[in-house]
Amino acid sequence: MRLSVISDQISLDEEKAFSQIQKEGYKEVELHDVFGHSIEECTPDEVKRLKTLLDQYGLRVSNLASTIFFLCPLFPDDQVSLFNPTFYSIEGDVERHLEYLKNACRIAQELDCPTIRIFPFRWPDNRQGPFGTKEDLDRICENISKAVEIARQEDRILVLENCPYSHLPKGQMTLEVVQRLNDPHLQLLWDPANSYRAIRKNVPQDYQGWSLEEELEALYSYIGHIHLKDYHYDEHFPKPFLHKALGDGDIDYECLLSKLYKKGYDKSLSLEPEVELDLTLLSMRRLKAFFQ
């Protein structure tokens, strides 16, 4: 079991983030927002700077949290927008995202990182849900198969994240893509909290039945990386899913983490708490204490 945290959850200053991560006793870091942009946009000089800092603080890169296929229209008339202006993301059509993926693969090789996060396409502002229909899935698989070909050539593994802002917010839905394409260079990035907070009206009825424990059992053999965060649902707020420190929300992480431990999960558990720094550090300490 390897513990990791996304660096920009600690600080937007890479050296400050790496220093704090080292102090907390973590050996791995996941990279998304670096040098004021998303990791797949890094120049060779920026990659060299990252390598120097990683070596300085004795850290290994668990995953490149790229934004490949996030702000990318699935269909020509789709209009997509950013849900949060502080979330750095590339834009453009499929071909442009594939070019960024090639750069991400080169970065991953330089940083000795096996996996690269991709998304199942942002749901559009100008189409009504539910999303993840057969037509959506067919188109998603068609495009992701092109990305898998690049990953195969570059000997990297893509991990497809179930994202609540995408066509496939549930792990059961991303599982269908990975099973259909059936290639060792495509695995799952499972985020149980994203499954928990999926917008129900956006999800077809067929995908609304599984508990998080049932998702874990079904997805386990396909998982290449895991994100951890926690939410508490409060209907009195306009946005009812409230970010909490790990262990203070509604998700039974004691159950999920125990199951992963018993199964012998040996890949990364990477924190993406999306809370204030003190609560992020609390989440890191709680996760570490659980396995100690």
VODREN-196338 format. One line per 3 residues: their letters; for each residue x, y, z of N, C-alpha, C. Coordinates in Angstrom, 1 decimal. Layout:
BEGIN
a	X:Y:Z:X:Y:Z:X:Y:Z ~ ...
//
This chain:
BEGIN
mrl	0.8:-1.2:0.0:0.0:0.0:0.0:0.9:1.2:0.0 ~ 0.8:2.1:-1.0:1.6:3.3:-1.1:0.8:4.5:-0.9 ~ 1.2:5.4:-0.1:0.4:6.6:0.2:1.0:7.8:-0.5
svi	0.1:8.6:-1.1:0.4:9.7:-2.0:-0.5:10.9:-1.7 ~ -0.2:12.0:-2.2:-1.0:13.2:-2.1:-0.8:14.1:-3.3 ~ -1.8:14.7:-3.9:-1.6:15.7:-5.0:-0.9:16.9:-4.5
sdq	0.2:17.3:-5.1:1.0:18.4:-4.5:0.3:19.7:-4.4 ~ -0.6:20.1:-5.3:-1.2:21.4:-5.2:-2.3:21.4:-4.1 ~ -2.6:20.3:-3.5:-3.5:20.3:-2.3:-2.7:20.8:-1.1
isl	-1.4:20.8:-1.2:-0.5:21.3:-0.1:-0.1:22.8:-0.4 ~ 0.4:23.0:-1.5:0.8:24.4:-1.9:1.0:24.5:-3.4 ~ 0.8:25.6:-4.0:1.0:25.9:-5.4:2.5:26.1:-5.7
dee	3.3:26.2:-4.6:4.8:26.3:-4.7:5.3:24.9:-4.6 ~ 5.9:24.4:-5.7:6.3:23.0:-5.7:7.3:22.6:-4.6 ~ 8.2:23.5:-4.4:9.2:23.1:-3.3:8.6:23.1:-1.9
kaf	7.7:24.0:-1.7:7.0:24.0:-0.4:6.2:22.8:-0.2 ~ 5.5:22.4:-1.3:4.6:21.2:-1.2:5.5:20.0:-1.0 ~ 6.5:19.8:-1.7:7.4:18.6:-1.6:8.0:18.5:-0.2
sqi	8.4:19.7:0.3:9.0:19.7:1.6:8.0:19.3:2.7 ~ 6.8:19.8:2.6:5.8:19.4:3.6:5.4:17.9:3.5 ~ 5.3:17.4:2.2:5.0:16.0:2.0:6.0:15.1:2.6
qke	7.3:15.5:2.5:8.4:14.8:3.1:8.3:14.8:4.6 ~ 8.0:15.9:5.2:7.9:16.1:6.6:6.8:15.1:7.2 ~ 5.7:14.9:6.4:4.6:14.1:6.8:4.9:12.6:6.7
gyk	6.1:12.3:6.2:6.5:10.9:6.0:6.0:10.2:4.8 ~ 5.5:11.0:3.8:5.0:10.4:2.6:6.2:10.2:1.6 ~ 6.1:9.2:0.8:7.2:8.9:-0.2:6.8:9.2:-1.6
eve	5.5:9.5:-1.8:5.0:9.6:-3.2:4.2:10.9:-3.3 ~ 4.2:11.5:-4.5:3.4:12.7:-4.8:2.8:12.5:-6.1 ~ 1.6:13.0:-6.3:0.9:13.1:-7.6:0.9:14.5:-8.1
lhd	1.1:14.7:-9.4:1.3:16.0:-10.0:0.1:16.4:-10.9 ~ -0.5:17.5:-10.6:-1.4:18.1:-11.5:-1.0:19.5:-11.8 ~ -1.3:20.5:-10.9:-1.0:21.9:-11.1:0.5:22.1:-10.7
vfg	1.3:22.4:-11.8:2.7:22.7:-11.5:3.1:23.9:-12.4 ~ 3.8:24.8:-11.8:4.3:26.0:-12.5:3.1:26.8:-13.1 ~ 2.0:26.7:-12.5:0.8:27.5:-13.0:0.1:27.0:-14.2
hsi	0.3:25.7:-14.4:-0.5:25.0:-15.5:-0.6:23.5:-15.2 ~ -1.3:22.8:-16.1:-1.5:21.4:-15.9:-0.2:20.6:-16.3 ~ 0.1:19.5:-15.6:1.3:18.8:-15.8:1.6:18.4:-17.2
eec	0.6:18.1:-18.1:0.9:17.7:-19.4:1.4:18.9:-20.3 ~ 1.4:20.1:-19.8:1.9:21.3:-20.5:3.3:21.6:-20.2 ~ 4.0:20.8:-19.4:5.3:21.1:-18.9:6.3:21.1:-20.1
tpd	7.2:22.0:-20.0:8.4:22.1:-20.9:9.5:21.2:-20.4 ~ 10.4:20.9:-21.3:11.6:20.1:-20.8:12.3:20.7:-19.7 ~ 12.5:22.0:-19.6:13.2:22.7:-18.5:12.4:22.5:-17.2
evk	11.0:22.6:-17.3:10.2:22.4:-16.1:10.3:21.0:-15.6 ~ 10.4:20.1:-16.5:10.5:18.7:-16.1:11.8:18.5:-15.4 ~ 12.9:19.1:-15.9:14.2:19.0:-15.2:14.1:19.6:-13.8
rlk	13.4:20.7:-13.7:13.3:21.3:-12.4:12.5:20.4:-11.4 ~ 11.4:19.8:-11.9:10.7:18.8:-11.1:11.6:17.6:-10.6 ~ 12.4:17.1:-11.6:13.2:16.0:-11.2:14.2:16.4:-10.1
tll	14.8:17.6:-10.2:15.7:18.0:-9.2:15.0:18.1:-7.8 ~ 13.8:18.7:-7.8:13.1:18.8:-6.5:12.7:17.5:-6.0 ~ 12.2:16.6:-6.8:11.8:15.2:-6.4:13.0:14.5:-5.8
dqy	14.1:14.6:-6.4:15.3:13.9:-5.9:15.7:14.6:-4.6 ~ 15.6:15.9:-4.5:16.0:16.6:-3.3:15.2:16.2:-2.1 ~ 13.9:15.9:-2.3:13.0:15.5:-1.2:12.7:14.0:-1.1
glr	13.4:13.3:-2.0:13.2:11.8:-1.9:11.8:11.3:-2.2 ~ 11.2:11.9:-3.2:9.8:11.6:-3.6:9.7:10.9:-4.9 ~ 8.8:10.0:-5.0:8.5:9.3:-6.3:7.2:9.8:-6.8
vsn	7.0:9.9:-8.1:5.7:10.4:-8.7:4.8:9.2:-8.8 ~ 3.6:9.2:-8.2:2.7:8.1:-8.2:1.8:8.2:-9.5 ~ 1.5:9.4:-10.0:0.6:9.5:-11.1:0.7:10.9:-11.6
las	0.6:11.0:-13.0:0.4:12.4:-13.6:-1.1:12.6:-13.7 ~ -1.6:13.6:-12.9:-3.0:13.9:-13.0:-3.3:14.9:-14.1 ~ -3.2:14.4:-15.3:-3.4:15.2:-16.5:-4.8:15.6:-16.6
tif	-5.1:16.5:-17.5:-6.5:16.8:-17.8:-6.9:16.4:-19.2 ~ -6.3:15.4:-19.8:-6.6:14.8:-21.1:-8.0:14.4:-21.1 ~ -8.7:14.9:-22.2:-10.2:14.6:-22.4:-11.1:15.2:-21.4
flc	-10.7:16.2:-20.6:-11.6:16.8:-19.7:-12.4:17.9:-20.4 ~ -11.8:19.0:-20.7:-12.4:20.1:-21.4:-12.3:19.8:-22.9 ~ -12.9:18.7:-23.3:-12.8:18.3:-24.7:-14.2:17.8:-25.1
plf	-14.8:18.5:-26.1:-16.2:18.1:-26.5:-16.3:16.7:-27.0 ~ -17.2:15.9:-26.6:-17.4:14.6:-27.0:-18.0:14.5:-28.4 ~ -18.9:15.4:-28.7:-19.6:15.5:-30.0:-19.3:16.9:-30.5
pdd	-19.3:17.1:-31.8:-19.0:18.4:-32.4:-19.7:19.6:-31.9 ~ -21.0:19.4:-31.6:-21.8:20.6:-31.1:-21.8:20.8:-29.6 ~ -21.1:19.9:-28.9:-21.1:20.1:-27.4:-20.3:21.3:-27.0
qvs	-20.9:22.0:-26.0:-20.2:23.2:-25.4:-19.8:22.8:-24.0 ~ -18.5:22.9:-23.7:-18.1:22.5:-22.4:-17.4:23.7:-21.7 ~ -17.5:23.8:-20.4:-17.0:24.9:-19.7:-16.3:24.4:-18.4
lfn	-15.5:25.2:-17.8:-14.8:24.8:-16.6:-15.6:25.1:-15.4 ~ -15.8:24.0:-14.5:-16.6:24.1:-13.3:-15.9:25.0:-12.2 ~ -14.6:25.2:-12.3:-13.9:25.9:-11.3:-12.7:26.6:-11.9
ptf	-12.7:27.9:-11.9:-11.6:28.6:-12.6:-10.2:28.4:-12.0 ~ -10.1:27.8:-10.8:-8.8:27.5:-10.2:-8.3:26.1:-10.6 ~ -9.1:25.4:-11.3:-8.7:24.0:-11.8:-8.0:24.2:-13.2
ysi	-6.7:24.0:-13.2:-6.0:24.2:-14.5:-6.3:23.0:-15.4 ~ -6.7:23.3:-16.7:-7.1:22.3:-17.6:-6.8:22.8:-19.1 ~ -6.3:21.8:-19.9:-6.1:22.1:-21.3:-7.5:22.1:-22.0
egd	-7.5:22.7:-23.2:-8.8:22.7:-23.9:-8.5:22.2:-25.3 ~ -9.5:22.2:-26.2:-9.3:21.8:-27.6:-10.0:20.6:-27.9 ~ -9.9:20.1:-29.2:-10.5:18.9:-29.7:-9.7:17.7:-29.4
ver	-10.2:16.6:-29.8:-9.6:15.3:-29.5:-8.1:15.2:-30.0 ~ -7.9:15.7:-31.2:-6.5:15.6:-31.8:-5.6:16.5:-30.9 ~ -6.0:17.6:-30.5:-5.2:18.5:-29.6:-4.9:17.8:-28.3
hle	-5.9:17.1:-27.7:-5.6:16.4:-26.5:-4.7:15.2:-26.7 ~ -4.8:14.6:-27.8:-3.9:13.5:-28.1:-2.4:14.0:-28.2 ~ -2.2:15.2:-28.7:-0.9:15.7:-28.8:-0.4:16.0:-27.4
ylk	-1.2:16.5:-26.5:-0.8:16.7:-25.1:-0.5:15.4:-24.5 ~ -1.2:14.4:-24.8:-1.0:13.1:-24.2:0.4:12.6:-24.6 ~ 0.8:12.8:-25.8:2.2:12.4:-26.2:3.2:13.1:-25.3
nac	3.0:14.4:-25.0:3.9:15.1:-24.2:3.8:14.5:-22.7 ~ 2.6:14.2:-22.3:2.5:13.6:-21.0:3.2:12.3:-20.8 ~ 3.2:11.5:-21.9:3.9:10.2:-21.9:5.4:10.5:-21.7
ria	5.9:11.5:-22.4:7.4:11.8:-22.4:7.7:12.3:-20.9 ~ 6.8:13.1:-20.4:7.1:13.6:-19.0:7.1:12.4:-18.0 ~ 6.1:11.5:-18.2:6.0:10.4:-17.3:7.3:9.5:-17.4
qel	7.8:9.3:-18.6:9.0:8.6:-18.8:10.2:9.3:-18.0 ~ 10.3:10.6:-18.2:11.4:11.3:-17.5:11.3:11.2:-16.0 ~ 10.0:11.2:-15.5:9.8:11.2:-14.0:9.6:9.8:-13.5
dcp	9.8:8.8:-14.3:9.7:7.4:-13.9:8.3:7.1:-13.3 ~ 7.3:7.7:-14.0:5.9:7.5:-13.5:5.1:6.6:-14.4 ~ 4.5:5.5:-14.0:3.9:4.6:-14.9:2.5:5.0:-15.4
tir	1.8:5.9:-14.6:0.4:6.1:-15.0:0.1:7.6:-15.3 ~ -0.9:7.8:-16.1:-1.4:9.1:-16.5:-2.9:9.1:-16.4 ~ -3.5:10.1:-15.7:-4.9:10.2:-15.6:-5.5:10.8:-16.8
ifp	-6.6:10.2:-17.3:-7.4:10.8:-18.4:-8.9:10.8:-17.9 ~ -9.7:11.6:-18.6:-11.1:11.8:-18.2:-12.1:11.2:-19.3 ~ -13.3:10.9:-18.8:-14.3:10.4:-19.8:-15.2:11.6:-20.3
frw	-14.5:12.7:-20.7:-15.2:13.8:-21.4:-16.2:14.6:-20.5 ~ -16.0:15.9:-20.4:-16.8:16.8:-19.6:-18.3:16.7:-20.2 ~ -19.3:16.6:-19.3:-20.6:16.7:-19.8:-20.9:18.1:-20.3
pdn	-21.7:18.2:-21.4:-21.9:19.5:-22.1:-22.9:20.4:-21.4 ~ -22.7:21.7:-21.6:-23.7:22.7:-21.0:-25.0:22.7:-21.8 ~ -24.9:22.3:-23.1:-26.0:22.5:-24.0:-26.8:21.2:-24.3
rqg	-26.5:20.1:-23.6:-27.3:18.9:-23.7:-27.8:18.5:-22.3 ~ -28.9:17.9:-22.3:-29.5:17.5:-21.0:-29.1:16.0:-20.8 ~ -29.0:15.7:-19.5:-28.7:14.3:-19.1:-30.0:13.5:-19.2
pfg	-29.9:12.2:-18.9:-28.7:11.5:-18.4:-27.6:11.4:-19.4 ~ -26.3:11.3:-19.0:-25.2:11.1:-19.8:-24.6:9.6:-19.6 ~ -23.7:9.2:-20.4:-23.3:7.8:-20.3:-24.2:6.9:-21.0
tke	-24.9:7.3:-22.0:-25.8:6.5:-22.8:-25.0:5.6:-23.7 ~ -25.6:4.7:-24.4:-24.9:3.8:-25.3:-24.2:4.7:-26.4 ~ -24.8:5.7:-26.9:-24.2:6.5:-27.9:-23.0:7.2:-27.3
dld	-23.1:7.7:-26.1:-22.0:8.4:-25.4:-20.8:7.4:-25.2 ~ -21.1:6.2:-24.7:-20.1:5.2:-24.5:-19.4:4.8:-25.7 ~ -20.1:4.6:-26.8:-19.5:4.3:-28.1:-18.5:5.3:-28.5
ric	-18.9:6.6:-28.4:-18.0:7.7:-28.8:-16.8:7.8:-27.9 ~ -17.0:7.7:-26.6:-15.9:7.7:-25.6:-14.9:6.6:-25.9 ~ -15.4:5.4:-26.1:-14.5:4.3:-26.4:-13.7:4.5:-27.7
eni	-14.4:5.0:-28.7:-13.7:5.3:-29.9:-12.5:6.3:-29.7 ~ -12.7:7.3:-28.9:-11.7:8.3:-28.7:-10.6:7.8:-27.8 ~ -11.0:7.1:-26.7:-10.0:6.6:-25.8:-9.1:5.5:-26.4
ska	-9.7:4.8:-27.4:-8.9:3.8:-28.0:-7.7:4.4:-28.7 ~ -7.8:5.6:-29.2:-6.7:6.4:-29.9:-5.7:6.7:-28.8 ~ -6.1:7.1:-27.6:-5.2:7.4:-26.5:-4.4:6.2:-26.1
vei	-5.1:5.0:-26.0:-4.5:3.8:-25.6:-3.4:3.4:-26.6 ~ -3.6:3.6:-27.9:-2.6:3.3:-28.9:-1.3:4.1:-28.6 ~ -1.5:5.4:-28.2:-0.3:6.2:-27.9:0.4:5.6:-26.6
arq	-0.4:5.3:-25.6:0.1:4.8:-24.4:0.9:3.5:-24.6 ~ 0.3:2.6:-25.5:1.0:1.4:-25.9:2.4:1.6:-26.5 ~ 2.4:2.6:-27.4:3.7:2.9:-28.1:4.7:3.5:-27.1
edr	4.2:4.2:-26.1:5.1:4.9:-25.1:5.3:4.1:-23.9 ~ 4.7:2.9:-23.8:4.8:2.0:-22.6:4.4:2.7:-21.3 ~ 3.2:3.4:-21.4:2.7:4.0:-20.2:1.3:3.4:-20.0
ilv	0.7:3.6:-18.8:-0.7:3.1:-18.5:-1.6:4.3:-18.2 ~ -2.7:4.4:-18.9:-3.7:5.4:-18.7:-4.7:4.9:-17.6 ~ -5.0:5.8:-16.7:-6.0:5.5:-15.7:-7.2:6.4:-15.9
len	-8.3:5.9:-16.1:-9.6:6.6:-16.5:-10.3:6.9:-15.2 ~ -10.5:8.2:-14.9:-11.2:8.6:-13.6:-12.7:8.8:-13.8 ~ -13.4:8.2:-12.9:-14.9:8.5:-12.8:-15.0:9.9:-12.2
cpy	-15.4:10.8:-13.0:-15.5:12.2:-12.5:-16.9:12.7:-12.6 ~ -17.4:13.4:-11.5:-18.8:13.9:-11.4:-19.1:14.9:-12.4 ~ -18.1:15.5:-13.1:-18.3:16.6:-14.1:-18.2:16.0:-15.5
shl	-18.2:14.7:-15.6:-18.0:14.0:-16.9:-19.2:13.2:-17.2 ~ -19.1:12.6:-18.4:-20.2:11.7:-18.9:-20.3:10.4:-18.0 ~ -19.2:10.1:-17.3:-19.1:8.8:-16.6:-18.7:9.0:-15.1
pkg	-19.6:9.5:-14.3:-19.2:9.8:-12.9:-19.1:8.6:-12.0 ~ -19.7:7.5:-12.3:-19.7:6.3:-11.5:-18.6:5.3:-11.9 ~ -18.0:4.7:-10.9:-17.0:3.6:-11.3:-17.6:2.5:-12.1
qmt	-18.8:2.2:-11.9:-19.4:1.2:-12.8:-19.4:1.6:-14.2 ~ -19.5:2.9:-14.5:-19.6:3.4:-15.9:-18.2:3.3:-16.5 ~ -17.1:3.8:-15.8:-15.8:3.7:-16.4:-15.3:2.3:-16.5
lev	-15.8:1.4:-15.6:-15.5:0.0:-15.8:-15.9:-0.5:-17.1 ~ -17.0:-0.1:-17.6:-17.5:-0.6:-18.9:-16.6:-0.2:-20.0 ~ -16.0:0.9:-20.0:-15.1:1.4:-21.0:-13.8:0.5:-20.9
vqr	-13.3:0.3:-19.7:-12.0:-0.5:-19.6:-12.3:-1.9:-20.0 ~ -13.4:-2.5:-19.7:-13.7:-3.9:-20.1:-13.9:-4.0:-21.6 ~ -14.5:-3.0:-22.2:-14.8:-3.1:-23.6:-13.5:-2.9:-24.4
lnd	-12.6:-2.0:-24.0:-11.3:-1.9:-24.7:-10.3:-2.9:-24.4 ~ -10.4:-3.5:-23.2:-9.6:-4.7:-22.9:-8.1:-4.6:-23.3 ~ -7.4:-3.6:-22.7:-6.0:-3.4:-23.0:-5.3:-3.1:-21.7
phl	-4.1:-3.8:-21.5:-3.4:-3.6:-20.2:-2.9:-2.1:-20.0 ~ -2.9:-1.3:-21.1:-2.5:0.0:-21.0:-3.6:1.0:-20.6 ~ -4.8:0.4:-20.3:-5.9:1.2:-19.8:-6.4:0.6:-18.6
qll	-6.4:1.3:-17.4:-6.9:0.9:-16.2:-7.8:1.9:-15.6 ~ -8.3:1.7:-14.4:-9.2:2.6:-13.7:-8.5:3.5:-12.7 ~ -8.9:4.8:-12.7:-8.6:5.6:-11.5:-9.9:5.7:-10.8
wdp	-10.0:5.0:-9.6:-11.3:4.9:-8.9:-11.3:6.0:-7.8 ~ -12.3:6.8:-7.9:-12.5:7.8:-6.8:-13.9:7.5:-6.2 ~ -13.9:6.8:-5.1:-15.2:6.5:-4.5:-16.0:7.7:-4.1
ans	-15.4:8.8:-3.7:-16.2:10.0:-3.4:-16.8:10.6:-4.6 ~ -16.2:10.5:-5.8:-16.8:11.0:-7.0:-18.1:10.1:-7.3 ~ -18.0:8.8:-7.1:-19.2:8.0:-7.3:-20.3:8.4:-6.3
yra	-19.9:8.7:-5.1:-20.9:9.1:-4.1:-21.6:10.4:-4.4 ~ -20.9:11.3:-5.0:-21.5:12.6:-5.2:-22.0:12.8:-6.7 ~ -22.0:11.8:-7.5:-22.5:11.9:-8.8:-23.9:12.5:-8.8
irk	-24.2:13.4:-9.8:-25.5:14.0:-9.9:-26.5:13.0:-10.5 ~ -27.5:12.6:-9.7:-28.3:11.5:-10.0:-29.1:11.7:-11.3 ~ -29.5:12.9:-11.6:-30.3:13.1:-12.8:-29.4:13.0:-14.1
nvp	-28.1:13.0:-13.9:-27.1:12.9:-15.0:-26.8:11.4:-15.3 ~ -27.2:10.5:-14.3:-26.7:9.1:-14.4:-27.9:8.2:-14.8 ~ -27.7:7.4:-15.9:-28.8:6.5:-16.3:-29.2:5.6:-15.1
qdy	-30.4:5.2:-15.1:-30.9:4.4:-14.0:-30.2:3.1:-13.8 ~ -29.7:2.5:-14.9:-28.9:1.2:-14.8:-27.7:1.3:-14.0 ~ -27.2:2.6:-13.8:-25.9:2.7:-13.0:-26.1:3.3:-11.6
qgw	-27.3:3.2:-11.1:-27.6:3.9:-9.8:-27.7:2.9:-8.7 ~ -27.4:1.6:-8.9:-27.8:0.6:-7.9:-26.6:0.2:-7.0 ~ -25.4:0.3:-7.4:-24.3:-0.2:-6.6:-23.9:0.7:-5.4
sle	-23.6:0.0:-4.3:-22.9:0.7:-3.2:-21.5:0.9:-3.5 ~ -20.8:1.7:-2.7:-19.3:1.8:-2.9:-18.6:0.5:-2.6 ~ -19.1:-0.3:-1.7:-18.4:-1.6:-1.5:-18.6:-2.5:-2.7
eel	-19.8:-2.5:-3.3:-20.0:-3.3:-4.5:-19.2:-2.8:-5.6 ~ -19.0:-1.5:-5.8:-18.1:-0.9:-6.8:-16.7:-1.5:-6.6 ~ -16.2:-1.4:-5.4:-14.9:-1.9:-5.1:-14.7:-3.3:-5.5
eal	-15.6:-4.2:-5.2:-15.5:-5.6:-5.5:-15.4:-5.8:-7.0 ~ -16.3:-5.0:-7.7:-16.4:-5.2:-9.2:-15.2:-4.6:-9.9 ~ -14.7:-3.5:-9.4:-13.6:-2.7:-10.1:-12.2:-3.2:-9.7
ysy	-12.1:-3.9:-8.6:-10.8:-4.1:-8.0:-9.7:-4.5:-8.9 ~ -9.9:-5.5:-9.7:-8.9:-6.1:-10.6:-8.5:-5.2:-11.7 ~ -9.2:-4.1:-11.9:-8.9:-3.1:-13.0:-8.4:-1.8:-12.5
igh	-8.2:-1.7:-11.2:-7.8:-0.4:-10.6:-6.3:-0.2:-10.7 ~ -5.9:0.9:-11.3:-4.5:1.3:-11.4:-4.1:2.4:-10.4 ~ -5.1:3.1:-9.9:-4.8:4.2:-9.0:-6.1:4.6:-8.3
ihl	-5.9:5.2:-7.1:-7.1:5.5:-6.3:-7.0:7.0:-5.8 ~ -8.0:7.8:-5.9:-8.1:9.1:-5.2:-9.0:9.0:-4.0 ~ -8.6:9.7:-3.0:-9.4:9.7:-1.7:-9.8:11.2:-1.4
kdy	-11.0:11.4:-1.1:-11.5:12.6:-0.5:-12.8:12.3:0.2 ~ -13.4:13.2:0.9:-14.6:12.9:1.7:-15.6:14.0:1.6 ~ -16.9:13.7:1.6:-18.0:14.6:1.5:-19.0:14.3:2.6
hyd	-19.7:15.4:3.0:-20.9:15.3:3.8:-22.1:15.9:3.0 ~ -23.2:15.2:2.9:-24.3:15.7:2.2:-25.2:16.5:3.1 ~ -25.5:17.8:2.7:-26.4:18.6:3.5:-27.3:19.3:2.5
ehf	-28.6:19.0:2.5:-29.5:19.5:1.5:-29.8:20.9:1.7 ~ -29.4:21.6:2.8:-29.7:23.0:3.0:-28.8:23.9:2.3 ~ -27.8:23.4:1.6:-26.8:24.2:0.9:-27.1:24.1:-0.6
pkp	-26.9:25.2:-1.4:-27.1:25.1:-2.8:-26.2:24.0:-3.5 ~ -25.0:23.9:-3.0:-24.1:22.8:-3.4:-24.1:21.8:-2.2 ~ -24.9:20.8:-2.2:-25.1:20.0:-0.9:-24.0:19.1:-0.5
flh	-23.1:18.8:-1.4:-21.9:17.9:-1.1:-20.8:18.8:-0.6 ~ -20.6:18.8:0.7:-19.6:19.6:1.4:-18.3:18.9:1.6 ~ -17.2:19.5:1.2:-15.9:18.8:1.4:-15.5:18.7:2.9
kal	-15.0:17.6:3.3:-14.6:17.3:4.6:-13.2:16.7:4.7 ~ -12.6:16.8:5.8:-11.3:16.0:6.0:-11.6:14.5:5.9 ~ -10.7:13.8:5.5:-10.9:12.3:5.4:-11.3:11.8:6.7
gdg	-12.4:11.0:6.7:-13.0:10.5:8.0:-14.0:11.3:8.6 ~ -14.2:12.5:8.2:-15.3:13.4:8.8:-16.5:13.5:7.9 ~ -16.5:12.8:6.8:-17.7:12.8:5.9:-18.5:11.6:6.0
did	-19.3:11.4:4.9:-20.3:10.3:4.9:-19.7:8.9:4.5 ~ -18.5:8.9:3.9:-18.0:7.7:3.2:-17.3:6.8:4.3 ~ -17.7:5.6:4.3:-17.1:4.6:5.3:-15.8:4.2:4.8
yec	-14.8:5.0:5.0:-13.4:4.7:4.6:-12.8:3.6:5.4 ~ -13.2:3.5:6.6:-12.6:2.3:7.4:-13.0:1.0:6.7 ~ -14.2:0.9:6.2:-14.6:-0.3:5.5:-13.8:-0.4:4.2
lls	-13.8:0.6:3.4:-13.2:0.5:2.1:-11.7:0.3:2.2 ~ -11.0:1.0:3.1:-9.5:0.8:3.2:-9.2:-0.6:3.8 ~ -10.0:-1.1:4.7:-9.8:-2.4:5.3:-9.9:-3.5:4.2
kly	-10.9:-3.3:3.3:-11.1:-4.2:2.2:-9.9:-4.2:1.3 ~ -9.4:-3.0:1.0:-8.2:-2.9:0.1:-7.0:-3.5:0.7 ~ -6.9:-3.3:2.0:-5.7:-3.9:2.8:-5.8:-5.4:2.7
kkg	-7.0:-6.0:3.0:-7.1:-7.4:3.0:-6.9:-8.0:1.6 ~ -7.2:-7.3:0.6:-7.0:-7.8:-0.8:-5.6:-7.7:-1.2 ~ -4.8:-7.0:-0.4:-3.4:-6.9:-0.8:-3.1:-5.8:-1.8
ydk	-3.9:-4.8:-1.8:-3.7:-3.6:-2.8:-2.3:-3.1:-2.6 ~ -1.6:-3.0:-3.7:-0.2:-2.6:-3.6:0.1:-1.4:-4.5 ~ -0.9:-0.7:-4.9:-0.7:0.5:-5.7:-1.0:1.7:-4.9
sls	-1.1:2.9:-5.5:-1.1:4.1:-4.7:-2.5:4.5:-4.3 ~ -2.6:5.0:-3.0:-3.8:5.7:-2.5:-3.4:7.2:-2.4 ~ -4.0:8.0:-3.2:-3.6:9.4:-3.4:-4.7:10.3:-2.9
lep	-4.3:11.2:-1.9:-5.3:12.1:-1.3:-5.5:13.3:-2.3 ~ -6.7:13.7:-2.4:-7.2:14.9:-3.1:-8.3:15.5:-2.3 ~ -7.9:16.0:-1.1:-9.0:16.4:-0.1:-9.8:17.6:-0.5
eve	-9.2:18.5:-1.2:-10.0:19.7:-1.6:-10.5:20.5:-0.4 ~ -9.7:20.6:0.6:-10.1:21.3:1.8:-8.9:22.2:2.2 ~ -9.0:23.0:3.3:-8.0:23.9:3.7:-6.7:23.1:4.1
ldl	-5.6:23.8:4.1:-4.3:23.1:4.4:-4.3:22.3:5.7 ~ -4.9:22.9:6.8:-4.8:22.2:8.0:-5.6:20.9:8.0 ~ -6.7:20.9:7.2:-7.5:19.7:7.1:-6.9:18.7:6.1
tll	-6.2:19.2:5.1:-5.4:18.3:4.2:-4.3:17.6:5.0 ~ -3.6:18.3:5.9:-2.6:17.7:6.7:-3.2:16.7:7.7 ~ -4.4:17.0:8.2:-5.1:16.1:9.1:-5.5:14.8:8.3
smr	-5.9:15.0:7.1:-6.3:13.8:6.2:-5.0:12.9:6.0 ~ -3.9:13.6:5.7:-2.7:12.8:5.5:-2.3:12.0:6.7 ~ -2.4:12.6:7.9:-2.0:12.0:9.1:-3.0:10.8:9.5
rlk	-4.3:11.0:9.2:-5.3:10.0:9.5:-5.0:8.8:8.5 ~ -4.8:9.1:7.3:-4.5:8.0:6.3:-3.3:7.2:6.7 ~ -2.2:7.9:7.1:-1.0:7.2:7.5:-1.2:6.4:8.8
aff	-2.0:7.0:9.7:-2.2:6.3:11.0:-3.1:5.0:10.8 ~ -4.0:5.0:9.8:-4.8:3.9:9.6:-4.0:2.6:9.2 ~ -3.0:2.8:8.5:-2.2:1.7:8.0:-1.0:1.4:9.0
q	-0.8:2.3:9.9:0.2:2.0:10.9:-0.4:1.1:12.0
//
